[in-house]
């Protein structure tokens, strides 16, 4: 497949996933053929980048639909049975066909209208704020702005009032001990139970869990909305800036693990302040999630002086496979399995975020090499696949969805 054919594949895939509710995470007949907040928002951020490059109004219209629908689904009350909190962005929404979850051994909560609304996602809310700010920065003035701005206020309130449940300065998640219904015990993008562990100790990490990438998203969201409200609400703006500064200081103290000429970022900090030290691709998201203002240097949560060391670590052969992408977990880890869900597999959208992060900091040749490997994987599978394994060649992950929204958006973002 040449680049034109890959572009056509990306467009066709996105259009096949579009619905009245925005964009489905995967094909209608696949396991995740419903609305996921996180997936919708990373897809939207990728498509907004494509819109900036192409000017194609379709992408802007689709992102508008995604944001409007997610604003409708935003949490309004506290419900420990599905993780809902005021202002929190939804994790998973199914109008119907949710029996595999709601009639399971540990059934998930069903709403009064018969739909399934689950809010077990710690990253969707800061991602919503990032996508909404980016959308408003490129969209023409519209009546749509009023409900979206109300949603932004609610999301910021969640970030500042509910997002840090143990008041240690980080955005975190927990599974409520009194909850009677099922749900996700792990609530970052690597949300499988296999993905949360200490590299050496056998004991389980304690709630609340603060994932590395979520801190980066929250930092950018606070900066962007501080800028947005700087004139009309200067006191509020200063509060957001102060929170962002405090988060950055705490982050560089708690998450950075120096290793000579390189460094690793802990992929999470648990409720007892212990760091989960295994090297994961999620630390590349701190390069992707940055605030840019004009021609100024990118402002991300990691101190700029440490970026070259992180780049060196991310490009190391235990994490980065030049012909395929970046592994979710280092091959040096005792938990490494290249055909697992999150412990060594390669996710195309994750690899594109890595490439975009390298590009943010001027590592353009490295970004091009990463994208070349990513495009090679699309050519191999001939579809925007959810994830795959790589061990002396491409390996199928048997439960992988064949058409995944953020994977399709990664094609377009990488080619734009």
Buried (B, 14 or more C-beta within 10 A) or exposed (E): EEEEEBBEBBBEBBEBBBBEBBBBBBBEEBEBBBBBBBBBBBBBBBBBBBBBEEEBEBBBEBBBBBBBBBBEBBBEEEBBBBBBBBBBBBBBBBEEEBEEBBEEEEBBBBBEEEBBBBBBBBBBBBBBBBBBBBBBEEBEEEEBBEEBBEBBBBBBBBBBEBBBBBEBBBBBBBBBEEBEBBBBBBBBBBBEEBBBBBBEEEEEBEBBBBBBBBBBBBBBBBBBBBBBBBEEBEEBBEBBBEBBEEBBEBBBEBBBBEEEEBBBBBBBBBBEEBBBBBBBBBBBBBBBBBBEEEEEEBBBBBEEEBBBBBBBBBBBEBBBBEEBBBBBBBBEBEBBBBBBBBBBBBBBBBBBBBBBBBBBBEBEEBBEBBBEBBBBBBEBBEBBBBBBBBEEEBBEBEEBBBBBBBBBBBBBBBBB
